[in-house]
Amino acid sequence: MTAMKGDRVLSIIAAVILAALVLSASVTAVLFDRGAYARLQDKLDLAGSAGLSEAEALENYNALIDYNSVFFTGSLEFPTLPMSDSGRIHFEEVKAIFSFFQIVLIITAALTGVFSYILLKRQPLCAVGIQIEPVPKLILE
């Protein structure tokens, strides 16, 4: 394989990894955006429509978000709500999906760092017309 073809293949692999990073980071950011509940609560009266106080609904919401972390071990237990067996199965399946995206995020973040280092070492940004000024120089000007 020629050097030019090898660089092209490496660039394509890096692009796929970067795309997976962006997708998994987007899913994970939305999952852990606890402010989303607060923003929607006032607009949609989420607690009231479920027959809960705002504090009670938020406590149960936080338990669900914590459970969906790839680092959470144990079963889902809502502080004040019962859960059916089919509900438990549903949440276990959803956790598996969210865990997949979080694992992809961790792996692709590491791979993006490695590929960025390799690609920038082979062809610095200044070689393609992008000049990066040192931070102190930018601050002083």
Buried (B, 14 or more C-beta within 10 A) or exposed (E): EEEEEEBEEBBEEBEEBBEBBEBBBEBBEEBBEEEEBEEEBEEEEBBEEEEBEBEBBBBBBEBBBBBBBBEEEEEBEBEEBEEEEEEEEEBEEBBEEBBEBBEBBEBBEEBBEEBEEEBEEEEEEEEEEEEEEEEEEEEEE
